[in-house]
Amino acid sequence: MDILYFAWVRERIGLPKEKVETTAANVRDLVAELSARGPRYAAAFADLSALRVALDQDLSDFDAPLEGVREVAFFPPMTGG
């Protein structure tokens, strides 16, 4: 599965994207797996209310199942202007 990181999430983790193997059933489980990778990941995912997630380019939520998903993107909330 491809994981994409945008804005300050990318800055904290230090990568724009990576490919991961996961057994996570949903996004929240994936976040727990990623957070366990080390302090950079833990810092990026410390406050889920400050993050949004998209599954295969569709905005989703952290309880969404990952079955069949090829791409997960994490990013801060967007504001228009």
Residue frames as qw, qx, qy, qz and C-alpha x, y, z in Angstrom:
[[0.000, 0.891, 0.454, 0.000, 0.00, 0.00, 0.00],
 [0.389, 0.404, -0.032, 0.827, 1.28, 3.49, -0.83],
 [0.332, -0.769, -0.413, 0.358, 1.22, 6.02, 2.01],
 [0.336, 0.580, 0.110, 0.734, 1.46, 9.72, 1.09],
 [0.390, -0.622, -0.384, 0.560, 2.27, 12.52, 3.53],
 [0.256, 0.709, 0.257, 0.605, 1.56, 16.20, 2.88],
 [0.164, -0.862, 0.047, -0.477, 2.50, 19.55, 4.46],
 [0.258, -0.682, 0.563, -0.390, 3.67, 19.37, 8.09],
 [0.947, -0.136, 0.255, -0.142, 2.96, 15.61, 8.22],
 [0.827, 0.473, -0.126, 0.276, 5.66, 15.13, 5.57],
 [0.139, 0.771, -0.410, 0.468, 8.00, 17.47, 7.45],
 [0.618, -0.545, 0.446, -0.350, 7.63, 15.58, 10.74],
 [0.962, 0.006, 0.271, -0.004, 8.03, 12.14, 9.21],
 [0.252, -0.643, 0.547, 0.473, 10.72, 13.21, 6.76],
 [0.288, 0.053, 0.853, 0.433, 9.26, 11.41, 3.75],
 [0.410, 0.161, -0.181, -0.879, 6.77, 12.42, 1.05],
 [0.880, 0.050, -0.142, -0.450, 5.63, 8.83, 0.53],
 [0.133, -0.401, 0.905, -0.057, 6.44, 5.22, 1.25],
 [0.725, -0.017, -0.567, -0.390, 5.21, 1.74, 0.48],
 [0.320, -0.355, 0.728, -0.492, 4.14, -0.31, 3.50],
 [0.490, -0.154, -0.840, -0.173, 2.93, -3.80, 4.21],
 [0.313, -0.249, 0.441, -0.804, 0.17, -3.74, 6.81],
 [0.206, -0.274, -0.939, -0.002, -2.25, -6.01, 8.59],
 [0.155, 0.190, 0.367, -0.897, -4.36, -3.03, 9.71],
 [0.197, 0.512, 0.834, 0.049, -8.10, -3.46, 9.29],
 [0.108, 0.920, 0.365, 0.093, -8.85, 0.26, 9.24],
 [0.329, 0.758, -0.148, 0.543, -7.11, 3.63, 9.09],
 [0.492, -0.777, 0.239, -0.312, -6.95, 3.98, 12.88],
 [0.932, -0.238, 0.225, 0.157, -5.09, 0.63, 13.10],
 [0.711, 0.501, 0.026, 0.493, -2.72, 1.78, 10.33],
 [0.037, -0.863, 0.189, -0.467, -1.99, 4.98, 12.28],
 [0.750, -0.597, 0.269, -0.096, -1.17, 2.86, 15.35],
 [0.920, 0.089, 0.169, 0.343, 1.25, 0.73, 13.29],
 [0.471, 0.687, -0.031, 0.552, 2.90, 3.81, 11.79],
 [0.323, -0.862, 0.170, -0.351, 3.13, 5.60, 15.15],
 [0.875, -0.425, 0.217, 0.085, 5.02, 2.62, 16.55],
 [0.797, 0.463, -0.026, 0.386, 7.77, 3.11, 13.94],
 [0.562, -0.022, -0.216, 0.798, 9.43, 5.83, 16.02],
 [0.144, -0.564, -0.360, 0.729, 9.27, 9.35, 17.41],
 [0.053, 0.155, -0.374, -0.913, 8.89, 11.10, 14.03],
 [0.303, -0.308, -0.776, -0.459, 5.80, 9.07, 13.22],
 [0.308, -0.534, -0.700, 0.361, 4.44, 9.35, 16.76],
 [0.086, -0.408, -0.122, 0.900, 4.76, 13.15, 16.55],
 [0.168, 0.004, -0.541, -0.824, 3.01, 13.28, 13.17],
 [0.468, -0.345, -0.716, -0.386, 0.06, 11.21, 14.39],
 [0.173, -0.081, -0.684, 0.703, -0.14, 12.51, 17.97],
 [0.297, 0.386, 0.402, -0.775, -3.35, 14.49, 17.37],
 [0.278, 0.291, 0.834, 0.377, -5.70, 12.86, 14.88],
 [0.160, 0.827, 0.471, -0.264, -8.11, 15.80, 15.14],
 [0.018, -0.784, 0.266, 0.561, -5.42, 17.83, 13.32],
 [0.165, -0.240, 0.825, 0.484, -5.30, 15.35, 10.41],
 [0.760, 0.365, 0.064, -0.535, -7.43, 14.35, 7.47],
 [0.430, -0.203, 0.845, 0.243, -7.16, 11.14, 5.49],
 [0.663, 0.446, -0.194, -0.569, -8.00, 10.15, 1.93],
 [0.639, -0.086, 0.760, 0.080, -8.30, 6.59, 0.68],
 [0.472, 0.290, 0.665, 0.501, -7.63, 6.19, -3.04],
 [0.119, 0.139, 0.181, 0.966, -8.08, 9.97, -3.35],
 [0.403, -0.611, -0.478, -0.486, -11.48, 10.06, -1.61],
 [0.172, -0.480, 0.461, -0.726, -11.80, 11.91, 1.70],
 [0.700, -0.249, -0.664, -0.080, -12.51, 9.38, 4.43],
 [0.500, -0.739, 0.224, -0.393, -12.40, 8.91, 8.20],
 [0.002, -0.564, 0.799, -0.207, -10.12, 7.06, 10.58],
 [0.638, -0.048, 0.691, -0.337, -12.57, 4.19, 11.12],
 [0.727, 0.501, -0.208, -0.421, -12.76, 3.40, 7.38],
 [0.909, -0.106, 0.386, 0.116, -11.75, -0.13, 6.38],
 [0.054, -0.695, 0.552, 0.458, -8.57, -0.60, 4.35],
 [0.663, 0.130, 0.726, 0.133, -9.61, -3.69, 2.42],
 [0.582, 0.598, 0.461, 0.302, -8.86, -3.12, -1.27],
 [0.001, -0.987, 0.035, 0.158, -7.29, 0.31, -0.67],
 [0.817, 0.318, -0.001, 0.482, -4.13, 1.00, -2.67],
 [0.343, 0.399, -0.153, 0.837, -3.30, 4.53, -1.48],
 [0.410, -0.772, -0.440, 0.205, -3.67, 6.34, 1.85],
 [0.323, 0.517, -0.066, 0.790, -2.89, 10.06, 2.12],
 [0.436, -0.664, -0.451, 0.408, -2.49, 12.00, 5.37],
 [0.262, 0.424, 0.099, 0.861, -2.69, 15.81, 5.41],
 [0.030, -0.283, -0.496, 0.820, -3.76, 18.72, 7.61],
 [0.288, 0.726, 0.596, -0.189, -7.22, 20.27, 7.16],
 [0.336, 0.269, 0.362, 0.827, -7.47, 22.61, 4.20],
 [0.075, 0.700, 0.391, -0.594, -8.87, 26.11, 4.30],
 [0.476, 0.634, 0.454, 0.406, -10.14, 28.01, 1.31],
 [0.266, -0.624, -0.064, 0.732, -9.22, 31.49, 0.38]]
